[in-house]
């Protein structure tokens, strides 16, 4: 009898199983980001384009500062923890705890430095009386946002996607409810909106810690070794994720500096509506990383990535076409007539984020093969190209020029990863492996090194593998 497999990748890599898990992660992030989206809509309606531009700058600045060390450290912890989960669960837990302490330390340093520099930076680059306040709120909330994402990453490491969904739903309620009440009462101002943004960040952190403590709480026995292992793997990945965040948010920063707060507010309004596509891509990558890491055959990983790219491209094409067609109506309903100019921004950025979404499977494959350096170099090249584009195009074409530059950067990145996927597929050898959407793939009987493609006979892994060993150890039970 056919049945939908929702088991771990160790039991199969079925398309429907991946879609189910990705749907849970997407739902978790969608609830959290939907609250942010609705909050942004209410703030935009209450404050107008100029003040909303300052509010958007605070959100973008918090997002960028949360990347230190940010998702790079999160994904590194998930990847390294997966090496031990099958044969040494206690070491897998310790990896998550050491990574949490390291990330909290970096976040504290960033907060102290950011608060000290907020005033001078606002005086130099912003011509708004609330500029310094916005930057200070961004700095205060960045650490909480980063640590909340890390706690969700620990739940991802154990594939507790239901708990992720609960945390996101509760956090969304805490974020949206106060803003909605003040907006209805007509008392929502920029300082109040910024204060509520900070409060929501810390409420989300507290709740995520309560839900994930069992994943990381406990003693530390191999602290130095574990930290060295994390640093050895994460140095390129942290750089890649930081560059990726800067690339994704440079459009708003450049537009605010080169064109002013009002155009940045209109641009941010259209950009906010496209974020569900970005969340969908992140959800797909979040599910694929631990599941592909559990696969032990390089050729099968490549085949799974290829098929996931094709499936995601088909679904994304339908969604993007519908959103672009309905863009003027959506903008008018959501924001009102004062933001009608942003409809074309919404259309261009929808296409850009659609291209980004179908890039995620190939990007995740490079992380599984322990090649975050490739990810960093690709994103760094795209960052340089788009930065030059903003400097040249934004003064001439304004916010529409910024949108086209962003689309060009997403396209260049997709083409680069497509070429990488084809090259790796040829080097992996063997014919294509068809994924059964009901049962997935059978697991191989050998345990090759995914970073090199070399095979080795299946043997029981040692209790404590060397911290610098980049091989993926999988127990015989898998």
N, C-alpha and C positions, 0 to 999 in steps of 0.2 A: 504494500500500500504506500502510495506517495504521501509524504508529509513534509511540511516546510521545516527546514533545519535552521534552528536559531542557536545552535551550539557554538562553542569556541572554534577558532580556525583550526585547532588541532583535530577537530572532528569533521572539518570541511570548510571550504571557502565559497559556499554557494552564493550566487548573486542575491537571492532573496534574503539570505541570512545577513549579508552585509547591509542590504537595504533596510532591513528591520532595525538593526543596531544603529545605523546611520540616522534612521528616522527618530529613534529615541534621543540620540545626542542632539540632532537638529531641533527636536521639540524642546529639549532642555535649554539650549541656547536661544531658541526662538522666543520662549517665554521671557527670558531675561532681557533679550534685546527688543522684544515687542514693547516691554515697559519703557525702555530707553527711547524707543521710537515715538511712542505716544507722549512721553514726557517732553521730547523735543518738539513735537507738534504743538502741544499746549504752551510751551515756553515761547515758541515762534509766534503764535497768535497773540500772546499777551505782551511781548516785548517789542515786536517789529524787527525788521531785517538787521539794523545796526547792532542793537543790544544782543540779538540772537547770534550775530557773528562773534561777539565776545564770548558768549556762552559756549558756542561751538568750539572756539579756540581752547577754552578750558577743558572740554571733553577730549579734544584731540591731543592736547598736551599731556593730560592724564594717561591717555592710551599709550603715548610714546614713552613716557617715564615708566610705565608699568612693564615695559619691555626689558628693563634692567633688573635682573637678568631675564625675566619674562618667559614667554612660551618656549624659548630655546632650552632653558633649564627644566621646564615642565616636561617637554618631550624627551629630553635626555634622561630624566629620572624614570619616566615610563619605559624607555627603551632598555636602560641598564637593569631596572628592576625585573623586566621580563626575562633576563638571562638566568635569574635565580629562582623565579617563581615556582617552577616545576620541582626542583630538587632541593632548594634551600629557602623556604618561605620566610624564615626569620631574617636572613640576609636581604631578601627582597624588601621586607618592611624597613630594615635599617637604611637601605638606600633612599627610600622615600623620606625618612626622618632627617637624614643628613642633608639632603637636598633642600628640605623645608627650612632648616636652620640657616643654611648658607644663603638662601634667597631672602629670608627675613633680614639678615645682617646687611646685605646689599641694599635692600629697600630702605632701611633706616638711614644709611649713609646718604643715599640719593635724596631722601626727604630733608635732611638737615642742610645739605648743600643747596637744594632747590629753594627752600624758604629764604635762605640768605641772599640768593641771587634774584628772587622774584621782583623786588622793587627796582633795581637797576635795569633789568631786562625790559620791564614794562615801560620805564621812562625812555629807554632808547628806541624801542621798536613799535610801541603801541601809543596811539593818540586817543586814549579813552580814559575817563576818570576811574573806571572799575577794572582797568587792565591788570594792575598789581594784585588786586583781590582775586581775580580770575586765575592768575598764575599760582597764587598761594593755595587756592582750593584744589587746583590740579595736582600740585605737589603733595598735599595732604591725602588726597584720595588715591593717588597712584599706587602707593604701597599696599593699601587694602585691596585694590582691584587685582594687582598682581598676585597677592597671596590667595585671594579667593579663587582665581583661575588655577593656582597650583593645587589647592584642595580638591577642586573638581578633577584635576589631572590624576590625583591619587585614586579617586573613584574610578576614573577611566582605566587606570592600570589594573584594577580588579574587575573591570567590566561591570561595575555597579551603575548601570545607566539609569535605572529607575530612581536611585537616590539623587543622581544628577538632575533628573527631571523635577523631583520634589524641591530641591534647593533652589533651582531656577524659578520655579513657580512662586515660592514664598518670597524670594528676593524681588521678583517682579512686582508683587503686591506691595511690598514695603517701599519700593521706589516710586510707584505710580500714584498710590492713594493720596499721600499728602499734597503732591503737586496738583492732582485733580481737584481736591477740595479747595485749595487756595485759588486755583484758576476759576472755579465756579463762583467763589466769593468775590472775585475781582481784586484780590490783594497780592497777586503773584508779581514780584519784582525780580530784577537781576540778582541782587544780593541774597534774597531768600532762595531763589532757584539754585544758586551756587552752594549755599549752606545745605540744602536738602540733598544735593548731589553727593557731598562729602558724607553726610549721615547715612545715606543708602549704601555707600561703598563699605562702611564699617559694619553695618547690619548684615550685609551679605557675607562678609568675612567671618563673623561670629557664627552664623548659621552653618556655613560650609565646614568650619572646624568641628562643630558638634556632630555633623553627619559623617565625617571622614576620619575621626580620630583613631578608630580601630585599624585603619590602614597603615598608620605610621607611628602611633604611640608605643613606647617601650624603651628598652635600654639600647645603648650604643656600645658595641664591642669591637668594631673594626672601623672606627671613625676616620682615621687618616687614610687607610687603604681605600675606603669607600669614596672619600672626597677626591682622592687622586684619580680614581677610576671615572668618577663623574666629570672631573675637569678634563681628563684626556679625551672623553667622548664629546663633551658639550662645548668646547672652545669654539669650534666652527659653527655648531648649531645655534649657539647664542648669537653669534655674529650674523648668521643667516636670518634669524627671526627678527633681530633688531633692524637689520637693513630692510627686511620685508615690511615691517611696521612703518618705517620711515618712508619707504616707497609708496605704501598705500595711503599715507596721510600727508605727504608732501604737497599734494594739490591744494588742500585747505590752507596750509601754512604759507605757501607761496602766494596764493591769491589774497590772503589777508595782508601780507606785507606789500605786495606789488600793486594791488587794486583797491584795498580798503575793506572795512568791515561790512559795508552794505552788500557789495557783490559776493563776498564770502558767505554772508547769510543766505542769499538766494541760492548759491551753489550748494551749500550744506543742506538746504531743504530738499533739493533734488537728490543729493547724494544719500540722505538718510533713507529714502524710499527704496534704494537699491541694496541696502545692507542685508536683507534676508538671503540674497544670492551669496554674499560673502559668508554668512553663517552656515549656509548649506555646504559650501566648499570646506570650511573648517570642520564641520561635523563629519563629512566623508573622510577627511584626513585623520580625525580623531579615532574613528572606528578602524580604519585600515592599518594604522601604525601597530597596535598590539597584535592584531590578527595576522598581518603579514609577517611580523616578527616571529610568530610561532611556526611558520612554514619553514621547511628545511631543505627545499630544493630551489635553486636559483631560477631555473627555467620555469618552474610553476609560478613563482612570484611574478616573473615578467609577464607570463600569460594572464595571470589574474589581473595585473595592473592594466594590461592592454584591453581586456574585456570591460573592466570597470570604467576605463576612459571612454569606450564606445557607448556604453549604457548611459553614463552621465552626460555625454554630449547630446545624445538623442533627447533625453528629458530636459536638458537645459535649453536646447533650441526651441522647444515648444513654449517653455516658460518665458524666455526672452522675447519671442515674437508677440506673445499676448500682452506682456507688460509694455512693450514699445508702442503697440497699437493703442492701448488705453491710457497712455501717459498723460495727455492733456486733461482727460476726465478725472484721473486719479489726483493730479495736482490740484485741480479746482475743488474737488470734494474735501481733500485732506487739509489743505492750507488756505484756501480762499483765493480771491482774485488777485491779491497783492503779490502772490508768488507765481503767477502764471508764466513769467519769463523763465522759470526754472524747469518747465516741462521738457525742453530740448536737452537740458543737462541730465535729467532723469533718463531720457532715451539713450544718450551716448554712454552714460555710466552703467546702465543696465547691460548693454552689450559688453562693456569692459569686464564687469564682474562675472558675467556668464563665461567669458573666455578664461578668467581666473579659476572658476569652479572646475572646469574640465582639465586644468593643469594639476590639480591636487593629487590624483593617483600617481603620476610620474614623479612628482616631488616627494611623496611619501616613500616611493620605491628607493630613492637615493638615500633616505634616512635609514631604511631597513638594511641597505647594503653598506651602512656605516660610511657614507660619503657626504656628510653635511658640508664639507669643503666645496663640493660641486654646487650645492644649493647656494652657499654664500657667494661664490664667484658669479653665478648667474644673476642673483638678485642685485649684487653690487654693480654689475654692468648695466642692468636696467635702471638702477637708481641714478647712475651717472648720466645716462641718456635722457631720462625724464627731467632731471634737474636742469640740464642744459635747455631742454625744450620749454620748461616753464619760464626760464629767464628770457628766452627769445620770443615765445608765443604769447604769454599772458599780457605783456604791455601792448601788444598789437590786437589781440582777439579777446581779451578779457576772460570771463569765466567759461565761455564756450571753448576757447583755445585750451584752457586747462583741462577740460573734459576730454578733448581729442588727444592731448599729450598722454593722459592717463590711459586711454584706450590703446594708444600706440605701445606704451610700455607693457601692458598686459599681453598684447599680441606677440611682442618680441620674446617675452618670457615663455609663452606657450610654444612657440616655434622651437626655442632652445630645448625645452624638455621633450618635445616630440622627437627631435633628432637624437637626444640621449636615449630615449626609450627604444627607438629603432636600433641604435648601435648596441645597446645592452642585449636586446632580443637576439641579434645576430651572434653576439659573442657567447650567449648562454648555451647555444646549441640545441638540437632537438626540434621537433616540429611543434606546432601550436597544440596546446592542451585545452580541450573544450571543457568549460565549466558547466556542470550539471546544476541548474538553478534549484533543484530540489535536494540533492545530496551533497553537492560540492565536490571537492577533490579528495582522492585517497591520499594518505600520507605516505611518503617514500620510506624506504627501509634504511637509508643512509643519512648521515648528518653532515652535509658539506658546510664549508665556511662560506657564508653568503657574501662576505666582502670580497672574496677572490674567486668563488665559483668552484674551488677545488673540493672534491669529495673525500670522505673518510668513512670507515666502517662504523656501524652503530655500536657504541660502547657506553657504559654507564658513566656519566660525568663525575668528576671528583667533587668532594663535599665543598671545597673552597677553591674555585678556580682563581688563577692569578689575576690580580686586579687590572693588569695591562693586556690581558688576553682579549682580543677583539672577536673571538669566535663565539658563535651562538650555540650554547649548550642546551640541548633538549633531552629530556629524560626518555628512557626506552618506552615508557608507557604511552607517550605521544605517538 
